[in-house]
Every structure is written in C-alpha cells, then in structure tokens.
Amino acid sequence: MRRLLLALCLLLTATAAGAQQFVDGVDAYDKGNYARALRIWLPLAERADTSAQYNVGLMYANGLGVAQNAHEAVKWFQMAAKAGIPGAQSNLAYLYESGFGVTQDDSQAFDLYTKAAEKGDAFAQNRLGFLYDQGRGVEQDDEAAIRLYRRAATQGLAEAQNNLGYMYEEGRGVEQDDVEAVKWFRTAAEQDFAAAQYNLALKYDSGHGVPQDDSLAYMWYSIALTQLPVEQLETNVSLRNVVAERMTSDQIAAAERLAKEWLSKHGVAE
C-alpha cells in the first residue's frame, strides 16, 4: 500500500443533523476500529456532510478500514474542498502534486494549496512553500518560500521547521545562518522528524552552528536511523561509523544510552 504524506487530521464536528452519528464515528476511529468509523461516516458523507466527506477521503487515501482507493479519495476530497474545507483542499492539492488518483498537475496543486494556506492550514502553507522553493507550478521564489515555511513552522509543523532550517543553512531568501538553521532543525528533531534529526547530526558532526560534538552527532544519527527512508539508511550508517572511529568504546556506549533514553522518552520504538 502506498503511504501518503497527507494532513492526517480528522474533522471532529459535523452538521447538527448527524452530529451524534459523526461523534460515534470519531470514537470508533480513536479506538482503531476504522471499518466501523467508515460505515458510520459514509452515509453522512452521501448526505452532503462536508466533515464526513473529508474524513471518508482520508480513509480511502490511507487505506484505513477499507482498501486504499485513490479515485474514491479524490472524489470525497473534491466534494469537501468545494465546500471550502481547508484540509480537503490541501490534501486534494497533495494528490495533484504527487499524481495519486489524478493526473499530476502542479498548477492545480498550487491553486488548491493557496486557498487552504490563506485559511491558515499549516500543511498547505508548507507544501505551497515547497512549490515556490522548487519553482513548480509557479515561478521560483525563495523569499515567498521562506515566508510560507515560517508560517507553517510557527504553527508547529515539523516538516516546515526542517525546511526553514535548510533555507537558513543554504542562505536562500535569508542571510546564511547556521545557528538559526540548528535552532529549526532541533525544533523539528524534537518532534521526531527523521530528516531534521539527520540534519542535526550533521551539524554536530561538522561543528557548524554548534560546537563540534561526536557524542551528540552519534546520538542523533542513531535516533534518525529508526525512521529514515530505506534509501537514506546506508548514508546515515556510514556517517555514524566515521564518527565512531573518532570515539572510544565508552563514548560510543554513552551515546547509545543517550539515544535510547531519547527514544524511550518520546515513545519511539527502536
């Protein structure tokens, strides 16, 4: 099953007519009974409950309680998006951006992200920033990208915090500043965002923006290993091994303890 990077946030309120049924669906979802949640929400969605339409779209997009079905996800997100639901607009935009269930179309994605971003949707702000960053569906613009990343980052979105850190690291749209880059990488890393954990490890490894520290570099490389995509694991392990060559066995053991303590504190399985 394809894993999607969607704004996986349920809507929790519905129209008055189906309010109790809708809440029953939320309760079933919270208990992990996704099939029951879908059975409750689907009739509400068919009766034009926009919150239910959005939630049903999420279920089909991610294969929760039902086989993953991109076309059904698009259908329900389109209904909720037309009604002005920001989450539906941003998720539908992501489907256009990725070409999942629809023909890939950066211009459509840009238009939908813009609508949701204007309503304060952090996921949309971050992805819209990425389109400006890459010049996809719009003229490339670092300053616009960083403004949008910052809006999403200040709302607590870890991916946007990591993106903002990268912009400071590279000096794109802002004056180059490794200290500020580390600040944002750390903020995202503490939310268990693997790419930021890897970036923070690189900073401790190189001593850019922070005092060089092999133990903390080893720790953050180890933490990142638990969730990095498979294609990035080999590079992460290689870099950690280079750091380990500069450390004593006692230092490595201490760094591994720090990583385990962090993972335990944040409820992350090793």
BAVEXLO-775985 format. One record per residue (C-alpha): residue number from 0; residue in three letters; x negated, y, z. Coordinates in pm, whole numbers, plus 50000, padded with zeros to 5 digits. Example, Ala and Ser with C-alpha at 12.3 -4.5 7.8 and 13.67 -1.06 7.14 Angstrom:
2
    n  res      x      y      z
    0  Ala  48770  49550  50780
    1  Ser  48633  49894  50714
This chain:
270
    n  res      x      y      z
    0  Met  50000  50000  50000
    1  Arg  49868  50344  49910
    2  Arg  49804  50562  50212
    3  Leu  49923  50919  50165
    4  Leu  49792  51237  50319
    5  Leu  50135  51382  50390
    6  Ala  50261  51616  50658
    7  Leu  50386  51325  50868
    8  Cys  50610  51526  51095
    9  Leu  50973  51427  51133
   10  Leu  51250  51681  51148
   11  Leu  51428  51635  51478
   12  Thr  51754  51823  51427
   13  Ala  52040  51769  51187
   14  Thr  52369  51922  51088
   15  Ala  52633  51917  51357
   16  Ala  52845  51657  51178
   17  Gly  52582  51385  51203
   18  Ala  52383  51512  51500
   19  Gln  52421  51209  51728
   20  Gln  52353  50963  51448
   21  Phe  52047  51161  51350
   22  Val  51915  51156  51707
   23  Asp  51972  50779  51719
   24  Gly  51752  50755  51411
   25  Val  51479  50962  51579
   26  Asp  51498  50736  51883
   27  Ala  51462  50425  51664
   28  Tyr  51166  50583  51482
   29  Asp  50993  50673  51808
   30  Lys  51027  50310  51919
   31  Gly  50870  50188  51596
   32  Asn  51197  50046  51461
   33  Tyr  51156  50211  51122
   34  Ala  51405  49991  50938
   35  Arg  51682  50088  51181
   36  Ala  51586  50456  51158
   37  Leu  51614  50439  50781
   38  Arg  51952  50264  50798
   39  Ile  52080  50547  51018
   40  Trp  51933  50834  50817
   41  Leu  52009  50712  50466
   42  Pro  52390  50760  50486
   43  Leu  52334  51105  50636
   44  Ala  52094  51191  50355
   45  Glu  52350  51077  50099
   46  Arg  52595  51320  50262
   47  Ala  52350  51606  50199
   48  Asp  52197  51630  50547
   49  Thr  51872  51800  50447
   50  Ser  51682  51694  50760
   51  Ala  51776  51332  50692
   52  Gln  51676  51371  50327
   53  Tyr  51332  51488  50433
   54  Asn  51289  51204  50681
   55  Val  51405  50945  50427
   56  Gly  51148  51085  50185
   57  Leu  50876  51031  50445
   58  Met  50988  50672  50500
   59  Tyr  50973  50587  50130
   60  Ala  50647  50775  50077
   61  Asn  50469  50587  50354
   62  Gly  50648  50251  50336
   63  Leu  50797  50275  50685
   64  Gly  51088  50035  50730
   65  Val  51106  49987  50354
   66  Ala  50876  49902  50065
   67  Gln  50675  50206  49960
   68  Asn  50854  50370  49667
   69  Ala  50707  50686  49518
   70  His  51007  50763  49299
   71  Glu  51250  50741  49590
   72  Ala  51020  50961  49798
   73  Val  51014  51223  49522
   74  Lys  51392  51210  49486
   75  Trp  51459  51278  49853
   76  Phe  51186  51538  49892
   77  Gln  51324  51723  49589
   78  Met  51668  51743  49748
   79  Ala  51533  51875  50077
   80  Ala  51286  52108  49900
   81  Lys  51567  52269  49701
   82  Ala  51739  52340  50032
   83  Gly  51426  52525  50147
   84  Ile  51283  52271  50393
   85  Pro  50912  52370  50415
   86  Gly  50790  52020  50500
   87  Ala  50968  51878  50197
   88  Gln  50822  52149  49975
   89  Ser  50470  52082  50098
   90  Asn  50499  51704  50073
   91  Leu  50652  51723  49726
   92  Ala  50366  51955  49631
   93  Tyr  50118  51696  49752
   94  Leu  50284  51431  49536
   95  Tyr  50242  51660  49236
   96  Glu  49883  51733  49336
   97  Ser  49799  51363  49364
   98  Gly  50025  51239  49082
   99  Phe  50207  50994  49310
  100  Gly  50555  50922  49178
  101  Val  50539  51215  48936
  102  Thr  50315  51334  48655
  103  Gln  50014  51507  48811
  104  Asp  50071  51883  48791
  105  Asp  49858  52135  48982
  106  Ser  50080  52426  48873
  107  Gln  50389  52264  49026
  108  Ala  50189  52183  49337
  109  Phe  50071  52545  49360
  110  Asp  50424  52684  49334
  111  Leu  50564  52449  49599
  112  Tyr  50273  52494  49838
  113  Thr  50314  52871  49804
  114  Lys  50680  52853  49905
  115  Ala  50605  52638  50210
  116  Ala  50293  52836  50307
  117  Glu  50492  53160  50311
  118  Lys  50717  52996  50571
  119  Gly  50417  52917  50792
  120  Asp  50372  52550  50700
  121  Ala  50011  52470  50803
  122  Phe  49979  52165  50577
  123  Ala  50083  52375  50278
  124  Gln  49851  52660  50376
  125  Asn  49556  52422  50388
  126  Arg  49634  52249  50058
  127  Leu  49703  52582  49888
  128  Gly  49367  52699  50018
  129  Phe  49212  52390  49862
  130  Leu  49366  52472  49524
  131  Tyr  49215  52822  49540
  132  Asp  48888  52668  49662
  133  Gln  48871  52434  49361
  134  Gly  49045  52655  49104
  135  Arg  49318  52401  49041
  136  Gly  49648  52541  48916
  137  Val  49520  52891  48990
  138  Glu  49208  53099  48931
  139  Gln  48929  53002  49170
  140  Asp  48916  53246  49464
  141  Asp  48701  53185  49774
  142  Glu  48849  53476  49968
  143  Ala  49205  53352  49915
  144  Ala  49096  53001  50009
  145  Ile  48939  53110  50335
  146  Arg  49240  53324  50431
  147  Leu  49466  53023  50389
  148  Tyr  49229  52782  50562
  149  Arg  49212  53022  50855
  150  Arg  49591  53048  50884
  151  Ala  49622  52671  50896
  152  Ala  49318  52631  51123
  153  Thr  49456  52873  51382
  154  Gln  49771  52661  51389
  155  Gly  49555  52366  51493
  156  Leu  49535  52171  51167
  157  Ala  49209  51972  51187
  158  Glu  49154  51939  50812
  159  Ala  49182  52316  50771
  160  Gln  48940  52369  51061
  161  Asn  48690  52142  50888
  162  Asn  48742  52322  50556
  163  Leu  48690  52657  50725
  164  Gly  48369  52527  50880
  165  Tyr  48248  52423  50536
  166  Met  48317  52770  50395
  167  Tyr  48107  52928  50672
  168  Glu  47834  52669  50619
  169  Glu  47814  52750  50248
  170  Gly  47880  53124  50281
  171  Arg  48177  53113  50047
  172  Gly  48422  53400  50093
  173  Val  48242  53494  50416
  174  Glu  47888  53565  50529
  175  Gln  47697  53239  50578
  176  Asp  47707  53147  50948
  177  Asp  47604  52804  51077
  178  Val  47710  52889  51434
  179  Glu  48063  52967  51317
  180  Ala  48058  52655  51100
  181  Val  47968  52443  51403
  182  Lys  48250  52605  51602
  183  Trp  48509  52493  51349
  184  Phe  48354  52151  51289
  185  Arg  48358  52091  51664
  186  Thr  48720  52205  51699
  187  Ala  48828  51960  51428
  188  Ala  48597  51684  51556
  189  Glu  48758  51703  51900
  190  Gln  49090  51632  51725
  191  Asp  48934  51309  51593
  192  Phe  48894  51430  51235
  193  Ala  48625  51199  51098
  194  Ala  48485  51433  50830
  195  Ala  48428  51702  51093
  196  Gln  48262  51451  51326
  197  Tyr  48023  51360  51046
  198  Asn  47957  51729  50970
  199  Leu  47891  51799  51337
  200  Ala  47646  51506  51348
  201  Leu  47463  51657  51051
  202  Lys  47433  51987  51235
  203  Tyr  47281  51827  51546
  204  Asp  47059  51618  51319
  205  Ser  46923  51923  51137
  206  Gly  46944  52181  51416
  207  His  47146  52425  51207
  208  Gly  47389  52629  51420
  209  Val  47298  52426  51731
  210  Pro  46973  52319  51900
  211  Gln  46847  52003  51730
  212  Asp  46955  51702  51940
  213  Asp  46901  51342  51830
  214  Ser  47121  51200  52105
  215  Leu  47421  51413  52011
  216  Ala  47360  51351  51640
  217  Tyr  47359  50974  51706
  218  Met  47672  51006  51920
  219  Trp  47871  51194  51657
  220  Tyr  47753  50967  51374
  221  Ser  47876  50672  51584
  222  Ile  48213  50833  51653
  223  Ala  48261  50920  51285
  224  Leu  48193  50558  51190
  225  Thr  48522  50449  51346
  226  Gln  48733  50629  51086
  227  Leu  48529  50741  50786
  228  Pro  48640  50603  50447
  229  Val  48458  50286  50343
  230  Glu  48271  50465  50064
  231  Gln  48108  50701  50320
  232  Leu  48009  50442  50579
  233  Glu  47676  50343  50422
  234  Thr  47552  50703  50413
  235  Asn  47661  50762  50773
  236  Val  47486  50446  50895
  237  Ser  47170  50530  50702
  238  Leu  47152  50877  50854
  239  Arg  47215  50740  51203
  240  Asn  46937  50485  51151
  241  Val  46696  50765  51057
  242  Val  46788  50945  51381
  243  Ala  46746  50622  51579
  244  Glu  46387  50589  51454
  245  Arg  46308  50910  51645
  246  Met  46469  50783  51967
  247  Thr  46370  50543  52242
  248  Ser  46586  50240  52320
  249  Asp  46704  50411  52640
  250  Gln  46805  50723  52447
  251  Ile  46999  50514  52195
  252  Ala  47177  50327  52474
  253  Ala  47269  50657  52640
  254  Ala  47400  50800  52311
  255  Glu  47608  50486  52253
  256  Arg  47758  50525  52601
  257  Leu  47848  50886  52523
  258  Ala  48022  50776  52203
  259  Lys  48216  50502  52383
  260  Glu  48321  50742  52656
  261  Trp  48443  50994  52398
  262  Leu  48637  50728  52207
  263  Ser  48794  50596  52528
  264  Lys  48889  50945  52646
  265  His  49056  51019  52311
  266  Gly  49227  50680  52284
  267  Val  49043  50576  51969
  268  Ala  48976  50208  51903
  269  Glu  48615  50122  51820
